[in-house]
Amino acid sequence: MNRIIIAALLCLLPALATADRIYTWTDDQGVRHYSDTPKDQRAEELTPDRLNLYQRFTAPVPEPAEPDQAADDPNAFPGYDRLAILSPGDEQVVRDNLGNVDVELALEPELQEGHRLVARINDEVRGEFERPRFTLAEVHRGTWALQVSVVDEEGRTLIESGTVTFFMHQASRHF
C-alpha cells in the first residue's frame, strides 16, 4: 500500500515542478489581464491562496431617461414597450478564444426606421446596430456588464435594457 502512495506522489512531482507563475494586472481601460509573464509594470504575482477569490461586479444604476416632449402628432411613434437582453444570460460564462460575444435582444415593437441599438460594456459604447442580433468583438477575459439602449436620429435614449453581467473565458494553458 505504501508503495502505491509513493508511486502516485512521484508521478505528481514533475507536474508540480513545471508549474508556472501567474501574473495579473488591470490596464488603463479597467480590463483585468492574466498571463504567465508580467507584461505591465503594475503586474503582481498571484499566489495560490489568491487564485480562487471572486468579487462580484455591480454595475451602476442608470439615471432614468427624461420623458420625450413630442408634439401631439397622432402618427407619432408611441414608444417601445420592452427591451431585454436574452443572450448572454445574467451571470453566464461566455467561452470564446477570439473574444466574440453573440447578443440577442427582445424588442417590442420592432426597431423603427431611423432608430438604432447602442451596446455598452462597462459604460463604454462598443457598437451601434440595426438588428436585435449582433456580435460584439474583442471582449477579452474578465467580468463585463452589458447594457443596450435604443436611440433615435437625434441621439435621444428611448428605452434601455437592464444590465446583464457576464464572464468572458478564454482558454489558457494554466487552467
Secondary structure as the mmCIF struct_conf table of DSSP 4:
data_model
#
loop_
_struct_conf.conf_type_id
_struct_conf.id
_struct_conf.beg_label_comp_id
_struct_conf.beg_label_asym_id
_struct_conf.beg_label_seq_id
_struct_conf.end_label_comp_id
_struct_conf.end_label_asym_id
_struct_conf.end_label_seq_id
HELX_RH_AL_P HELX_RH_AL_P1 ASN A 2 ALA A 17
TURN_TY1_P TURN_TY1_P1 THR A 18 THR A 18
HELX_LH_PP_P HELX_LH_PP_P1 ALA A 19 ARG A 21
STRN STRN1 TYR A 23 THR A 26
TURN_TY1_P TURN_TY1_P2 ASP A 28 GLN A 29
BEND BEND1 GLY A 30 GLY A 30
STRN STRN2 ARG A 32 SER A 35
BEND BEND2 ASP A 36 THR A 37
BEND BEND3 ASP A 40 ASP A 40
TURN_TY1_P TURN_TY1_P3 GLN A 41 ARG A 42
STRN STRN3 GLU A 44 GLU A 45
HELX_LH_PP_P HELX_LH_PP_P2 LEU A 46 THR A 47
HELX_RH_3T_P HELX_RH_3T_P1 PRO A 48 ARG A 50
TURN_TY1_P TURN_TY1_P4 LEU A 51 ASN A 52
HELX_LH_PP_P HELX_LH_PP_P3 ALA A 59 ASP A 68
TURN_TY1_P TURN_TY1_P5 PRO A 74 ASN A 75
BEND BEND4 ALA A 76 ALA A 76
BEND BEND5 ASP A 81 ASP A 81
STRN STRN4 ARG A 82 SER A 87
BEND BEND6 PRO A 88 PRO A 88
HELX_LH_PP_P HELX_LH_PP_P4 GLY A 89 GLY A 89
TURN_TY1_P TURN_TY1_P6 ASP A 90 GLU A 91
STRN STRN5 GLN A 92 ARG A 95
TURN_TY1_P TURN_TY1_P7 ASN A 97 LEU A 98
STRN STRN6 VAL A 101 GLU A 108
BEND BEND7 PRO A 109 PRO A 109
HELX_LH_PP_P HELX_LH_PP_P5 GLU A 110 GLN A 112
TURN_TY1_P TURN_TY1_P8 GLU A 113 GLY A 114
STRN STRN7 ARG A 116 ILE A 121
TURN_TY1_P TURN_TY1_P9 ASN A 122 ASP A 123
STRN STRN8 GLU A 124 PHE A 129
BEND BEND8 GLU A 130 PRO A 132
STRN STRN9 ARG A 133 LEU A 136
BEND BEND9 ARG A 141 ARG A 141
STRN STRN10 GLY A 142 VAL A 151
TURN_TY1_P TURN_TY1_P10 GLU A 153 GLU A 154
STRN STRN11 THR A 157 GLU A 160
HELX_LH_PP_P HELX_LH_PP_P6 SER A 161 THR A 163
STRN STRN12 VAL A 164 HIS A 169
TURN_TY1_P TURN_TY1_P11 ARG A 173 HIS A 174
#
